Amino acid sequence: MVRKERRQLLRDPRTRLIMFVAPVIQLLMFGYAVNTDIRDTATFVVDRDASVASRRLIEAFATTGRFEIVGASSRSADIPPTLDRGDAVVAIEIPAGFAADLSASRPARVQILVDGTQSNTATVALGYATRVVQAFALEHGGSTAPPGIDLRARAWYNPGLKSRMYNVPAVIGVVLLLMCLLLTALAVAREREIGTLEQLMVTPLTPTELMLGKTIPVAGVGMIDLALVTAVAVLWFDVPLRGSPFALVLAALIYILAGLALGLLISTISRTQQEAFITMFLFILPAVILAGFLYPVETMPAFFRWLSILDPVRHFLVIVRAIFLKGEGVAGLWPQYAILLVTAIAALAFSVARFRKAVG
């Protein structure tokens, strides 16, 4: 049965593309598209001081590469219509007397207005703008720290604060789940749809052997995909693999087991491939959202935080991010491994029982 499934998976050129080419393309697309960093953000400047100090502050914004000055004015009234039209995302207003306040060591004020229509972009842009102003204040004699204290901030594990370092390892988890669900959910549904499932059941194969024959080849494909997307993450996106490859492989095996169990469950409740395909996507979108793929689980309402404990994607993302970026091993991540294993075993037991009932 395993040999038959392996031949069936590999003999179709379209299926080979789905199994081995699509994961790499998906990782490349997600790696570039899912990016919360900001570059060349349209910025409008109102410089009412028109001094050397105000021009240097504007240059400090422009030279970061995060902000692009798209317009300037000397009137505060020009800011609202500029933001309303969407001509700029950030507006900076430097009031009159800015340079005089700096020279006299008085607090100098700068107003930063951000279009909050896209809250994530607004938050990131506001954070970068605040850092630019703070750096300018320190360079020109101001300080937010007590005298005698040299305050320097350092970001661990991702010093450049690049969102790609955080997102690409998570994409690996999404791609693996998608492959496992797609291949497993459609496999049994296809047999039922074309009428060959009944033929298989009159053979000496037991339901357990039939299930293993359907899932073992897919598990092998999942491990090959893991090697492919990990190589792309490390060699193409320069994401560091600081942890143990063994820890990553062990987590992937448990995670793939959970994905196969869920795919098998979907296949038992679907009569056609189209129904299985729709059911799969109805499951995968909430699973990815609850996993903290882009937004932290801690910011979700309490009910959804508890619900996400049942989501294997959440635990795998915690593991894979920690292995890649922090260099963690099994010992430091054993709670996530344990929860993922229990979830996989429970899903597999339920799927086997449902599979036996469906084909029995």
Steps between C-alpha positions, in 0.01 A plus 500: 500500500786739577668419167172550317442840663859607435469415131164679482647813657813510287372396158281809451711804394245742647509324836881512499483875443257538790716291733848630428480827306195665654644506858812682380293750300269554796794562733651750259168681454419509872857589589487814288129585524444443872724782613413745775812711446446841341712657227467840330184592691341810345570787740377861496701765685386833643809694604390819673844558650703496175825472691815295459389274787158436345656416163737257669207328668325465164822359350518252790160367397585486130835322542353207694341356186177455699351835403473673162427874505223544244397854586579799717322810622521775757130487595350257752168514317651304210541185710134381534416506127830329415429212736133488399587460131751227577786699350703432814494249785711702744499874563772678697447850635796695639371808686660843499767537766623141466866597454482763775367245746780259412763768543359604838477135616125534531263219397458524123172370361432315175156380398465173308164412345438155353215374282347223712294345219755218488568452868801271461681735261411796720638332813826399333544843336434677829757280672767579241418872512531503878839334479620758245393788724660341807827443316495861374439627855793302638728617220414868556545509874168376625464185707219299649733319740630627835849660491781248504292216353571386144176333392532268200222269383582164344258261331590136555463220243400743223724808537379659176134456602427353157152353482621246245706326768185453704258419218696260278536223765125530563431460128675162518231383743217628280645338187547162671144503633361595160684216327396240758136606492485529124652162417331302777154656485476453125644147497212314664238732351641426154476125559139537614408731213633274224363187667828323581467523878254211501745298288775563753275392786431158348875431490675343802596851614365603840379860554816568704725373221307705247539809718874442542541445130332834434697698757856361504588626147359842587712509815806433284399784267458726803856431620638567151306827493644585842853460362416709192337794677762499778775520239323793331452676834866465594669543162268750330351706783807472728288391795743351753446142614653538845341196660538126455381350169398194701262713708350643181456156340342357816252787521422467129430126535249559779349794315467305175333218697242751624451638148449152357247418770304816426516436127377145554213632710401744226508219245262285704235772519527601133328312221681673211838663440334838461332465839831392656678798344244749633500342847879513509509874438221560750732341757838640399413871510382502865790271592754746359330802660479336844862385475643849533639496147497880475338622820598384850268254670529711816302783335200277427190480724520239775264256326712489186821470701363188664369372168842543340644242741331236283667642188814300407618784277539728803734264682703419191552870426629557853742209454625586152551870578691418817719243322583732211550828686583412861685171458265320738492121525254236611584556867399865490186441294370180656160651598430583135624158388277329759189698406565445131547126555181467707308698239636282219419174684148615586434615144640175362289284735184688409584487130569124510169437675316718249688337211408150617136602524507662155657208316368220718 
